[in-house]
Amino acid sequence: MTDLWNKPEITRREFFDKCSEVGAQTFVFGGLFLTTAKLRLPQETALSASQEKKAEQAIYGFVVDTTKCIGCGSCVRACKAENNVPDGFNRTWVEQYTFFPNGEVIVNSPLGGENGFPDNLPERNMPKELEQLPVRGFFVPKLCNHCIDTPCIQVCPVGASFVTKEGVVLIDNEHCVGCGYCVQACPFGSRFLNPDTKCADKCTWCYHRITKGLMPACVQYCPAKARIFGNVSDPLSEISQILATNRVQVLKSYLGTRPRTRYIGLDSEVI
C-alpha cells in the first residue's frame, strides 16, 4: 500500500483519514480548517529507545547512616563469613570515635569492631589528673568506596582492577600478580593482600549476591539498618529516596575520587 504522506497529491478525505490515525486534531475558524498532528520521526524513535535502555541499566550505590550504627560488629562478622576473609584482615570494619572536652579525639577499632566495643573507654595518652568524661561519641562503618575516579585501577600494571557496568570496583584474581600497588594507592585503606590467595582483596559489595538480587551480607545482617544498598539510577528505589531527602557526605572529598559510598551524619573529624 502506498504511503499517503509520500504521494504527490492526496485527496481531502485521505488527508483527514491519515490525520486521525496519528491523533491529529482539526479546528475550524470561520471558513479556515486548521489540522495539527504530532508526528514521531525515525530519529526520535531511536533516541527514545536508547534512553529507555540506559534507564534500565542499574548503577549501584551504598549509604552508611552513622546516626544509626550501634557498633555491634554484626556487619563485620557477616562479611567475614560470607567472603572467607582471613583472620587479621577486614573487607569492612567499624571505627569508634570518642570526643573529650579538651578537644582530644580517640579513634578505636579493636579487631575492626568484629566483636563490638567494650564499655570501658579506650586507652588515652594523657595524665590521669587530666582525664575527663567524653562529651560525645559515635561509630563509623567503613568499606571500599567504589570510587568513580579510582586511583587503585589507575596504578594496576596488569589491569586486574576494573569496574563493572554497574559501577562496582572488582579485582580479577586470575590476572592479579600481588604487587600491592593498588593497596598503597587506595587513600581509604580499603585494600589488603590476601595471604591465602596472594592477591589484592577488598569489599566487592558482595557482587556474587547482588547480581542475584540479594543484598550484601553486611546490609542484610545489620540490626540497626545503618547500611543501605541499591540502584541509584532508579528514582523510586530506597537508596534514591534516601539520597534525595538527606544531606550526605563522602570520605576525603578533597581527593576528588568521587566515591559511590556515601555517609549520613559524617562528622568533620572522621578520617
TAQUI-V127657 format. One record per residue. N is the residue number from 0. RES is the residue in one small letter. PSI is psi in radians with two decimals (999 if undefined). Layout:
{{N	RES	PSI} {N	RES	PSI}}
This chain:
{{0	m	2.35} {1	t	2.33} {2	d	2.12} {3	l	-0.58} {4	w	-0.38} {5	n	-0.07} {6	k	2.48} {7	p	-0.66} {8	e	2.42} {9	i	2.66} {10	t	2.87} {11	r	-0.71} {12	r	-0.73} {13	e	-0.66} {14	f	-0.83} {15	f	-0.59} {16	d	-0.72} {17	k	-0.68} {18	c	-0.66} {19	s	-0.52} {20	e	-0.54} {21	v	0.27} {22	g	0.52} {23	a	2.77} {24	q	2.49} {25	t	2.29} {26	f	2.53} {27	v	2.10} {28	f	1.71} {29	g	-2.06} {30	g	0.14} {31	l	2.19} {32	f	2.17} {33	l	2.06} {34	t	2.28} {35	t	2.52} {36	a	2.43} {37	k	1.85} {38	l	2.42} {39	r	2.11} {40	l	2.73} {41	p	-0.72} {42	q	-0.52} {43	e	-0.67} {44	t	-0.75} {45	a	-0.68} {46	l	-0.74} {47	s	-0.71} {48	a	-0.68} {49	s	-0.74} {50	q	-0.68} {51	e	-0.71} {52	k	-0.68} {53	k	-0.67} {54	a	-0.50} {55	e	-0.34} {56	q	2.08} {57	a	2.35} {58	i	2.08} {59	y	2.67} {60	g	2.92} {61	f	2.38} {62	v	2.32} {63	v	2.12} {64	d	1.74} {65	t	-0.31} {66	t	-0.23} {67	k	-0.38} {68	c	2.31} {69	i	0.06} {70	g	0.56} {71	c	-0.38} {72	g	0.07} {73	s	-0.64} {74	c	-0.71} {75	v	-0.78} {76	r	-0.71} {77	a	-0.71} {78	c	-0.78} {79	k	-0.75} {80	a	-0.70} {81	e	-0.64} {82	n	0.17} {83	n	0.84} {84	v	2.23} {85	p	2.70} {86	d	2.47} {87	g	-0.04} {88	f	2.76} {89	n	2.42} {90	r	-0.49} {91	t	2.60} {92	w	2.92} {93	v	2.31} {94	e	2.46} {95	q	2.18} {96	y	2.17} {97	t	2.23} {98	f	2.42} {99	f	2.74} {100	p	-0.53} {101	n	0.07} {102	g	-0.08} {103	e	2.45} {104	v	2.18} {105	i	2.21} {106	v	2.17} {107	n	2.39} {108	s	1.25} {109	p	2.11} {110	l	0.55} {111	g	0.27} {112	g	0.25} {113	e	-0.70} {114	n	0.40} {115	g	-2.85} {116	f	2.43} {117	p	2.79} {118	d	-0.51} {119	n	2.71} {120	l	2.63} {121	p	2.71} {122	e	2.46} {123	r	2.49} {124	n	1.24} {125	m	2.63} {126	p	2.59} {127	k	-0.61} {128	e	-0.27} {129	l	0.02} {130	e	2.44} {131	q	2.72} {132	l	2.52} {133	p	2.62} {134	v	-0.44} {135	r	2.91} {136	g	2.79} {137	f	2.99} {138	f	2.52} {139	v	1.81} {140	p	2.47} {141	k	2.70} {142	l	-3.11} {143	c	2.40} {144	n	-0.13} {145	h	1.01} {146	c	2.66} {147	i	-0.76} {148	d	1.51} {149	t	2.08} {150	p	-0.48} {151	c	-0.67} {152	i	-0.64} {153	q	-0.57} {154	v	-0.15} {155	c	2.10} {156	p	-0.25} {157	v	0.10} {158	g	0.44} {159	a	-0.47} {160	s	2.28} {161	f	2.97} {162	v	2.38} {163	t	3.02} {164	k	-0.34} {165	e	0.01} {166	g	0.25} {167	v	2.23} {168	v	2.18} {169	l	2.99} {170	i	2.25} {171	d	1.84} {172	n	-0.37} {173	e	-0.43} {174	h	-0.39} {175	c	2.32} {176	v	0.06} {177	g	0.52} {178	c	-0.44} {179	g	0.10} {180	y	-0.73} {181	c	-0.58} {182	v	-0.74} {183	q	-0.56} {184	a	-0.46} {185	c	2.05} {186	p	-0.06} {187	f	-0.01} {188	g	0.53} {189	s	-0.23} {190	r	2.69} {191	f	2.83} {192	l	2.05} {193	n	2.09} {194	p	-0.33} {195	d	-0.78} {196	t	-0.27} {197	k	0.36} {198	c	2.85} {199	a	2.56} {200	d	2.71} {201	k	3.12} {202	c	2.37} {203	t	0.19} {204	w	0.49} {205	c	1.03} {206	y	-0.59} {207	h	-0.34} {208	r	-0.80} {209	i	-0.45} {210	t	-0.17} {211	k	0.16} {212	g	0.16} {213	l	2.85} {214	m	2.70} {215	p	2.60} {216	a	-0.72} {217	c	-0.62} {218	v	-0.77} {219	q	-0.64} {220	y	0.12} {221	c	1.98} {222	p	-0.34} {223	a	-0.01} {224	k	0.69} {225	a	-0.15} {226	r	2.27} {227	i	2.28} {228	f	2.55} {229	g	-2.98} {230	n	1.88} {231	v	-0.22} {232	s	-0.15} {233	d	1.91} {234	p	-0.27} {235	l	-0.07} {236	s	2.78} {237	e	-0.77} {238	i	-0.62} {239	s	-0.69} {240	q	-0.68} {241	i	-0.76} {242	l	-0.53} {243	a	-0.36} {244	t	0.09} {245	n	2.64} {246	r	2.11} {247	v	2.68} {248	q	2.96} {249	v	2.75} {250	l	2.38} {251	k	0.96} {252	s	-0.44} {253	y	-0.26} {254	l	-0.32} {255	g	0.44} {256	t	-0.20} {257	r	1.17} {258	p	2.54} {259	r	-0.16} {260	t	2.11} {261	r	2.81} {262	y	2.54} {263	i	2.31} {264	g	0.48} {265	l	2.13} {266	d	2.67} {267	s	-0.39} {268	e	-0.21} {269	v	2.31} {270	i	999}}
